């Protein structure tokens, strides 16, 4: 089953983060599909350390 989150970054733009199996994907331009380089939006939902504060509201994660 796929998991889906909406991540709002500090510029108030929303991005879609999806987990399919063990692979994350993000709708932002900094996510590199070929190298699977995680962006800060993927790090926010995967539990990795994020350099900005975050607040979870349901399935929406707000980065500040």
VEXLOVEX-721773 format. One record per atom (N, C-alpha, C, O, CB): residue number from 1; residue in three letters; y, x, z; atom name. Coordinates in nm, 3 decimals, decimal comma, padded with zeros to 5 digits. Each point is the difference from the previous one (the first is absolute). Glycine has a CB too. Layout:
BEGIN
   num   residu         v         u         w   atome
   NUM      ALA         Y         X         Z      CA
...
end
This chain:
BEGIN
   num   residu         v         u         w   atome
     1      UNK   -00,118    00,085    00,000       N
     1      UNK    00,118   -00,085    00,000      CA
     1      UNK    00,124    00,089    00,000       C
     1      UNK    00,010    00,094    00,078       O
     1      UNK   -00,134   -00,279    00,045      CB
     2      UNK    00,218    00,154   -00,210       N
     2      UNK    00,124    00,076   -00,009      CA
     2      UNK    00,095   -00,041    00,111       C
     2      UNK    00,003   -00,115    00,043       O
     2      UNK   -00,033    00,135   -00,292      CB
     3      UNK    00,108    00,076    00,295       N
     3      UNK    00,104   -00,028    00,098      CA
     3      UNK    00,134    00,021   -00,066       C
     3      UNK    00,014    00,085   -00,088       O
     3      UNK   -00,163   -00,018    00,280      CB
     4      UNK    00,248   -00,144   -00,149       N
     4      UNK    00,131    00,005   -00,064      CA
     4      UNK    00,109   -00,006    00,105       C
     4      UNK   -00,007   -00,080    00,093       O
     4      UNK   -00,086   -00,028   -00,300      CB
     5      UNK    00,194    00,194    00,192       N
     5      UNK    00,116    00,001    00,088      CA
     5      UNK    00,127    00,001   -00,083       C
     5      UNK    00,000    00,043   -00,116       O
     5      UNK   -00,130    00,077    00,295      CB
     6      UNK    00,237   -00,169   -00,120       N
     6      UNK    00,133    00,013   -00,059      CA
     6      UNK    00,078    00,092    00,092       C
     6      UNK    00,010   -00,024    00,120       O
     6      UNK   -00,016   -00,210   -00,228      CB
     7      UNK    00,061    00,340    00,050       N
     7      UNK    00,075    00,099    00,078      CA
     7      UNK    00,145   -00,004   -00,046       C
     7      UNK    00,029    00,016   -00,119       O
     7      UNK   -00,234    00,131    00,150      CB
     8      UNK    00,295   -00,168    00,065       N
     8      UNK    00,143    00,002   -00,030      CA
     8      UNK    00,054    00,134    00,048       C
     8      UNK   -00,011    00,033    00,118       O
     8      UNK    00,033   -00,288   -00,097      CB
     9      UNK    00,038    00,332   -00,112       N
     9      UNK    00,050    00,131    00,041      CA
     9      UNK    00,142   -00,010    00,051       C
     9      UNK    00,058   -00,108    00,008       O
     9      UNK   -00,207    00,217   -00,175      CB
    10      UNK    00,205    00,007    00,201       N
    10      UNK    00,132    00,003    00,063      CA
    10      UNK    00,112   -00,046   -00,093       C
    10      UNK    00,111   -00,026    00,047       O
    10      UNK   -00,193    00,211    00,095      CB
    11      UNK    00,056   -00,196   -00,272       N
    11      UNK    00,101   -00,052   -00,093      CA
    11      UNK   -00,020   -00,149   -00,026       C
    11      UNK    00,062   -00,055   -00,090       O
    11      UNK   -00,048    00,281   -00,016      CB
    12      UNK   -00,099   -00,291    00,184       N
    12      UNK   -00,030   -00,143   -00,007      CA
    12      UNK   -00,070   -00,041   -00,129       C
    12      UNK    00,010   -00,115   -00,043       O
    12      UNK    00,188    00,077    00,185      CB
    13      UNK   -00,268    00,132   -00,205       N
    13      UNK   -00,081   -00,030   -00,118      CA
    13      UNK   -00,144   -00,019    00,045       C
    13      UNK   -00,049    00,073    00,086       O
    13      UNK    00,204    00,061   -00,239      CB
    14      UNK   -00,222   -00,232    00,096       N
    14      UNK   -00,138   -00,031    00,036      CA
    14      UNK   -00,097    00,065   -00,098       C
    14      UNK    00,024    00,002   -00,121       O
    14      UNK    00,051   -00,219    00,224      CB
    15      UNK   -00,186    00,270   -00,050       N
    15      UNK   -00,105    00,061   -00,081      CA
    15      UNK   -00,134   -00,059    00,041       C
    15      UNK   -00,022   -00,034    00,116       O
    15      UNK    00,156    00,247   -00,143      CB
    16      UNK   -00,224   -00,224   -00,070       N
    16      UNK   -00,134   -00,050    00,026      CA
    16      UNK   -00,095    00,117    00,019       C
    16      UNK   -00,006    00,090   -00,084       O
    16      UNK    00,052   -00,297   -00,051      CB
    17      UNK   -00,120    00,205    00,245       N
    17      UNK   -00,103    00,100    00,027      CA
    17      UNK   -00,133   -00,072    00,006       C
    17      UNK   -00,015   -00,100    00,070       O
    17      UNK    00,177    00,251    00,057      CB
    18      UNK   -00,260   -00,099   -00,202       N
    18      UNK   -00,131   -00,062   -00,008      CA
    18      UNK   -00,108    00,102    00,033       C
    18      UNK    00,008    00,116   -00,041       O
    18      UNK    00,076   -00,278   -00,132      CB
    19      UNK   -00,184    00,118    00,246       N
    19      UNK   -00,116    00,083    00,030      CA
    19      UNK   -00,121   -00,062   -00,068       C
    19      UNK   -00,043   -00,110    00,036       O
    19      UNK    00,142    00,186    00,186      CB
    20      UNK   -00,153   -00,005   -00,322       N
    20      UNK   -00,120   -00,046   -00,071      CA
    20      UNK   -00,110    00,100    00,030       C
    20      UNK    00,005    00,115   -00,045       O
    20      UNK    00,130   -00,228   -00,141      CB
    21      UNK   -00,232    00,070    00,262       N
    21      UNK   -00,105    00,093    00,043      CA
    21      UNK    00,058    00,101    00,096       C
    21      UNK    00,038   -00,035    00,112       O
    21      UNK   -00,161    00,005   -00,329      CB
    22      UNK    00,130    00,156    00,175       N
    22      UNK    00,061    00,104    00,082      CA
    22      UNK    00,123    00,059   -00,067       C
    22      UNK    00,050    00,104    00,043       O
    22      UNK   -00,273   -00,052    00,052      CB
    23      UNK    00,274   -00,119   -00,201       N
    23      UNK    00,113    00,052   -00,077      CA
    23      UNK    00,123   -00,087    00,020       C
    23      UNK   -00,004   -00,121   -00,023       O
    23      UNK   -00,155    00,218   -00,145      CB
    24      UNK    00,269   -00,033    00,211       N
    24      UNK    00,127   -00,069    00,014      CA
    24      UNK    00,077    00,010   -00,131       C
    24      UNK   -00,013    00,097   -00,074       O
    24      UNK    00,018   -00,048    00,321      CB
    25      UNK    00,076   -00,151   -00,274       N
    25      UNK    00,094    00,005   -00,111      CA
    25      UNK    00,131   -00,062    00,046       C
    25      UNK    00,002   -00,086    00,088       O
    25      UNK   -00,190    00,075   -00,259      CB
    26      UNK    00,297    00,055    00,108       N
    26      UNK    00,134   -00,049    00,037      CA
    26      UNK    00,079   -00,027   -00,126       C
    26      UNK   -00,022    00,064   -00,103       O
    26      UNK    00,018    00,066    00,321      CB
    27      UNK    00,096   -00,225   -00,210       N
    27      UNK    00,081   -00,036   -00,116      CA
    27      UNK    00,125    00,086   -00,014       C
    27      UNK    00,077   -00,021   -00,094       O
    27      UNK   -00,162   -00,210    00,117      CB
    28      UNK    00,107    00,327    00,067       N
    28      UNK    00,120    00,083   -00,010      CA
    28      UNK   -00,017    00,110   -00,105       C
    28      UNK   -00,112    00,031   -00,040       O
    28      UNK    00,163   -00,078    00,280      CB
    29      UNK    00,059    00,103   -00,284       N
    29      UNK   -00,005    00,102   -00,106      CA
    29      UNK   -00,043    00,136    00,052       C
    29      UNK   -00,039    00,086   -00,079       O
    29      UNK    00,217   -00,211   -00,039      CB
    30      UNK   -00,171    00,149    00,249       N
    30      UNK   -00,037    00,132    00,053      CA
    30      UNK   -00,150    00,015    00,022       C
    30      UNK   -00,047    00,110    00,028       O
    30      UNK    00,269   -00,100    00,079      CB
    31      UNK   -00,298   -00,119   -00,119       N
    31      UNK   -00,145    00,008    00,016      CA
    31      UNK   -00,060    00,051   -00,129       C
    31      UNK    00,026   -00,055   -00,107       O
    31      UNK   -00,026   -00,133    00,274      CB
    32      UNK   -00,081    00,291   -00,158       N
    32      UNK   -00,060    00,066   -00,116      CA
    32      UNK   -00,144   -00,048   -00,015       C
    32      UNK   -00,087    00,040    00,077       O
    32      UNK    00,236    00,162   -00,048      CB
    33      UNK   -00,173   -00,288   -00,127       N
    33      UNK   -00,133   -00,058   -00,019      CA
    33      UNK   -00,104    00,107   -00,032       C
    33      UNK   -00,111   -00,005    00,053       O
    33      UNK    00,218   -00,206   -00,133      CB
    34      UNK   -00,073    00,306   -00,006       N
    34      UNK   -00,098    00,099   -00,044      CA
    34      UNK   -00,046    00,091    00,113       C
    34      UNK   -00,118    00,032    00,010       O
    34      UNK    00,223   -00,039   -00,235      CB
    35      UNK   -00,013    00,048    00,311       N
    35      UNK   -00,034    00,091    00,109      CA
    35      UNK   -00,023   -00,073    00,132       C
    35      UNK   -00,036    00,062    00,100       O
    35      UNK    00,168    00,114   -00,215      CB
    36      UNK   -00,111   -00,307    00,116       N
    36      UNK   -00,015   -00,081    00,122      CA
    36      UNK    00,082    00,060    00,115       C
    36      UNK   -00,044    00,001    00,115       O
    36      UNK   -00,186   -00,071   -00,190      CB
    37      UNK    00,349    00,118    00,042       N
    37      UNK    00,089    00,055    00,102      CA
    37      UNK    00,063   -00,117    00,076       C
    37      UNK    00,072   -00,081   -00,060       O
    37      UNK   -00,025    00,290   -00,080      CB
    38      UNK   -00,071   -00,220    00,270       N
    38      UNK    00,053   -00,116    00,074      CA
    38      UNK    00,151    00,007    00,016       C
    38      UNK    00,058    00,107    00,019       O
    38      UNK   -00,275   -00,124    00,102      CB
    39      UNK    00,280   -00,098   -00,128       N
    39      UNK    00,143   -00,011    00,025      CA
    39      UNK    00,021   -00,047    00,144       C
    39      UNK   -00,097   -00,025    00,072       O
    39      UNK    00,144   -00,027   -00,318      CB
    40      UNK    00,076    00,041    00,289       N
    40      UNK    00,028   -00,041    00,138      CA
    40      UNK   -00,043   -00,145    00,026       C
    40      UNK   -00,027   -00,037    00,115       O
    40      UNK    00,218    00,198   -00,109      CB
    41      UNK   -00,196   -00,242   -00,110       N
    41      UNK   -00,043   -00,140    00,017      CA
    41      UNK   -00,149   -00,006    00,030       C
    41      UNK   -00,043   -00,078    00,086       O
    41      UNK    00,226    00,002   -00,242      CB
    42      UNK   -00,262    00,157    00,087       N
    42      UNK   -00,144    00,007    00,028      CA
    42      UNK   -00,022    00,060    00,138       C
    42      UNK   -00,086   -00,047    00,075       O
    42      UNK    00,034    00,071   -00,321      CB
    43      UNK    00,128    00,080    00,281       N
    43      UNK   -00,014    00,061    00,132      CA
    43      UNK    00,031   -00,100    00,112       C
    43      UNK   -00,058    00,007    00,108       O
    43      UNK    00,118    00,214   -00,208      CB
    44      UNK    00,032   -00,313    00,074       N
    44      UNK    00,037   -00,100    00,101      CA
    44      UNK   -00,115   -00,095    00,030       C
    44      UNK   -00,019   -00,039    00,115       O
    44      UNK    00,256    00,055   -00,191      CB
    45      UNK   -00,313   -00,054   -00,026       N
    45      UNK   -00,109   -00,095    00,023      CA
    45      UNK   -00,131    00,070    00,036       C
    45      UNK   -00,086   -00,062    00,063       O
    45      UNK    00,196   -00,093   -00,221      CB
    46      UNK   -00,126    00,281    00,121       N
    46      UNK   -00,126    00,070    00,026      CA
    46      UNK   -00,006    00,060    00,139       C
    46      UNK   -00,106    00,048    00,042       O
    46      UNK    00,091    00,000   -00,283      CB
    47      UNK    00,127   -00,049    00,314       N
    47      UNK    00,001    00,055    00,135      CA
    47      UNK    00,042    00,145    00,004       C
    47      UNK    00,007    00,058    00,109       O
    47      UNK   -00,183   -00,218   -00,052      CB
    48      UNK    00,204    00,221   -00,172       N
    48      UNK    00,050    00,137   -00,002      CA
    48      UNK    00,143    00,002    00,054       C
    48      UNK    00,068   -00,103    00,001       O
    48      UNK   -00,217    00,160   -00,199      CB
    49      UNK    00,193    00,058    00,241       N
    49      UNK    00,134    00,009    00,058      CA
    49      UNK    00,106   -00,025   -00,107       C
    49      UNK   -00,007    00,054   -00,111       O
    49      UNK   -00,078    00,109    00,284      CB
    50      UNK    00,183   -00,244   -00,138       N
    50      UNK    00,112   -00,030   -00,089      CA
    50      UNK    00,125    00,056    00,063       C
    50      UNK    00,018   -00,009    00,121       O
    50      UNK   -00,130   -00,201   -00,210      CB
    51      UNK    00,199    00,268    00,007       N
    51      UNK    00,119    00,066    00,054      CA
    51      UNK    00,109   -00,098    00,044       C
    51      UNK    00,095    00,040    00,067       O
    51      UNK   -00,147    00,153   -00,213      CB
    52      UNK    00,040   -00,319    00,109       N
    52      UNK    00,098   -00,100    00,040      CA
    52      UNK   -00,066   -00,100    00,093       C
    52      UNK   -00,123   -00,014    00,000       O
    52      UNK    00,250    00,043   -00,216      CB
    53      UNK   -00,047   -00,098    00,294       N
    53      UNK   -00,056   -00,101    00,090      CA
    53      UNK   -00,055   -00,117   -00,081       C
    53      UNK    00,049   -00,028   -00,109       O
    53      UNK    00,112    00,096    00,292      CB
    54      UNK   -00,260   -00,134   -00,129       N
    54      UNK   -00,055   -00,116   -00,069      CA
    54      UNK   -00,025   -00,113    00,100       C
    54      UNK   -00,024    00,022    00,118       O
    54      UNK   -00,082    00,127   -00,291      CB
    55      UNK    00,114   -00,270    00,121       N
    55      UNK   -00,025   -00,119    00,082      CA
    55      UNK   -00,088   -00,093   -00,081       C
    55      UNK    00,033   -00,034   -00,113       O
    55      UNK    00,188    00,057    00,236      CB
    56      UNK   -00,334   -00,065   -00,064       N
    56      UNK   -00,092   -00,088   -00,070      CA
    56      UNK    00,032   -00,145    00,036       C
    56      UNK    00,009   -00,037    00,117       O
    56      UNK   -00,187    00,216   -00,118      CB
    57      UNK    00,193   -00,259   -00,103       N
    57      UNK    00,022   -00,144    00,017      CA
    57      UNK   -00,102   -00,069   -00,088       C
    57      UNK    00,025   -00,019   -00,119       O
    57      UNK    00,225    00,045    00,171      CB
    58      UNK   -00,362   -00,063    00,003       N
    58      UNK   -00,107   -00,060   -00,080      CA
    58      UNK   -00,053    00,104   -00,099       C
    58      UNK   -00,040    00,109    00,038       O
    58      UNK    00,143   -00,339   -00,014      CB
    59      UNK   -00,101    00,194   -00,151       N
    59      UNK   -00,047    00,091   -00,106      CA
    59      UNK    00,116    00,079   -00,060       C
    59      UNK   -00,020    00,075   -00,095       O
    59      UNK   -00,169   -00,231    00,045      CB
    60      UNK    00,309    00,140    00,103       N
    60      UNK    00,115    00,075   -00,051      CA
    60      UNK    00,031    00,114    00,097       C
    60      UNK    00,010   -00,022    00,121       O
    60      UNK    00,085   -00,185   -00,237      CB
    61      UNK   -00,082    00,326    00,062       N
    61      UNK    00,036    00,117    00,080      CA
    61      UNK    00,139    00,042   -00,041       C
    61      UNK    00,025    00,025   -00,117       O
    61      UNK   -00,267    00,050    00,140      CB
    62      UNK    00,333   -00,068    00,072       N
    62      UNK    00,137    00,038   -00,029      CA
    62      UNK    00,024    00,144    00,044       C
    62      UNK   -00,019    00,034    00,117       O
    62      UNK    00,094   -00,273   -00,092      CB
    63      UNK   -00,033    00,323   -00,118       N
    63      UNK    00,033    00,138    00,031      CA
    63      UNK    00,149    00,009    00,022       C
    63      UNK    00,079   -00,060   -00,073       O
    63      UNK   -00,274    00,147   -00,063      CB
    64      UNK    00,234   -00,011    00,239       N
    64      UNK    00,144    00,015    00,030      CA
    64      UNK    00,036    00,145    00,005       C
    64      UNK    00,116    00,034    00,024       O
    64      UNK   -00,115   -00,247    00,103      CB
end
